[in-house]
Amino acid sequence: MDKVAAALATSGLPAYEASFTALDAYRGLREAGVRFMVADGSLVDLARAFVELRYPGLPYADAAVESPADDVELGPTTTYFRCVDGPSAAEASIFAPLDLLRDPRRNVFLDPKGVYPSLREKVAPMRSGPPEDQLFQTAVLLARQPYELPPDNLPPLARNFPVDAQRDLLALILTGPTPWRAFDLLLRVGFVGEYWPELAGLSGLGQSKDHHPEGDAWAHTMETFRYRKLPSLRLSLALLLHDVGKPAASAAEGRRFDRHAEIGSSVAARFLARLGFAPSQIADVSFLVRYHMMPAALPRLPLSRLDGVINDARFPLLLEVYKCDELSTFRGPDGYYEACAAYRAWERNSRNPWRSADGRKLARAWIEELPRGGGALTRGRAAR
């Protein structure tokens, strides 16, 4: 039982998963780090249940509670509450007509407004209301549900889109099965250029057809999402931002986008900080963007160039970023397999007390002088 569920159980306040959260549960999708609930009570009742309750001032939330990151790939979870003081919570709406509800205590779904038939429709249900609601709803549906856009009926560009809502929108899109459908919609209606200019710079940015036959930098970025094993938020943020340094990079020594990984790391950190992502998430994504090209050279790099990266706990995830990046270019998986083999060899040698981390045999005199518990990298340096 998570923090929110435990507090609701203790307080006895009835609450139901709603909107995209209920739809995700119905479809069996993984959580997104953003949860929508309807509470059958007032804000006062909710404040009694949660001491740390905050009031985000968003059109789809009366209050919010933050939960720690039980899953490092997902990050912290924000639970948004819509309070219903008077009528039953079963009559409330967050993003109508997405009014399917789920009672998490009994694990049963409620359909008070008869929306169940629309779950089988092919066209995304549209609603009237503020442009930001329409755009938010349509983009998330395209990323997380098997709907198509209504013919010739694009949602309007929202001119007032709060930063918190932008972060929620990005998390919901990236952790969906088909994020490229949502991003292409946001690019078409002008949202990306208006709110996320760092990403807009990828659209139309030409690349060498020898290395990127899939198209411009935007098309390449969208293609990477098709090769994820799981739609984890950390991995997906890294894929989205891995090439954001290219628009600001210059050509040098035969490289079209010289130092784009280093530039992109800084751009990604500023972008995520502006949207209010957690510092730990920013640090992880910045690391993945900074070193996303290193696995390609892993079999040939000396150990001195790898210290502090290959022994980082995030290196296996860096290999996943490289795999998605490589496969999206249609070059095949050979480079990824070579990088994995080199990493496994490093792991094996690092655990071997008779070898340095780069695989060389240690001289007996050096081994006898090693302190107990000395790390593999320390042994490697002593051997050199």
SULPE-V47518 format. One record per residue. OMEGA is omega in whole degrees, 0 to 359 (NA if undefined). Layout:
# SULPE-V47518
omega=<OMEGA:OMEGA>
This chain:
# SULPE-V47518
omega=<182:185:182:180:180:180:179:179:180:183:183:181:179:179:185:170:187:172:184:180:177:178:178:179:180:181:181:180:177:178:187:186:176:183:179:179:173:180:180:181:183:175:177:178:181:179:176:182:185:180:185:180:175:186:192:181:179:182:183:184:171:182:182:177:178:176:180:183:173:179:184:180:181:183:179:181:174:176:179:181:164:183:179:183:182:179:179:177:179:179:184:177:171:173:177:7:179:190:172:179:175:175:185:180:181:182:177:179:179:181:187:184:174:181:185:180:182:179:180:180:181:183:181:177:180:180:171:180:181:181:181:177:182:182:178:184:184:181:181:178:180:181:191:185:183:179:171:177:172:182:175:183:179:175:181:175:179:180:180:185:184:181:179:178:176:179:179:180:181:180:180:179:187:181:175:181:185:184:183:179:178:181:179:175:182:176:183:184:177:182:183:179:183:189:183:184:177:178:182:180:179:182:181:179:184:179:180:179:178:182:184:179:182:177:183:185:177:180:178:180:179:181:183:184:182:186:177:171:179:180:179:183:180:180:184:175:179:178:180:190:189:181:183:176:184:180:181:183:178:177:178:174:178:179:183:184:184:177:182:179:179:178:182:178:179:179:180:180:179:179:182:178:179:180:174:176:182:179:180:177:179:180:181:182:178:176:182:178:183:187:188:178:184:181:180:182:185:182:185:184:174:183:181:180:186:183:182:178:183:179:175:182:181:184:176:177:175:176:177:176:181:180:181:179:183:183:180:177:181:179:182:188:187:180:178:180:178:179:179:179:178:180:177:178:178:179:181:180:181:180:184:183:182:181:172:183:178:172:181:178:178:176:184:181:179:181:181:182:182:175:178:180:179:182:182:181:176:178:181:181:180:181:180:NA>
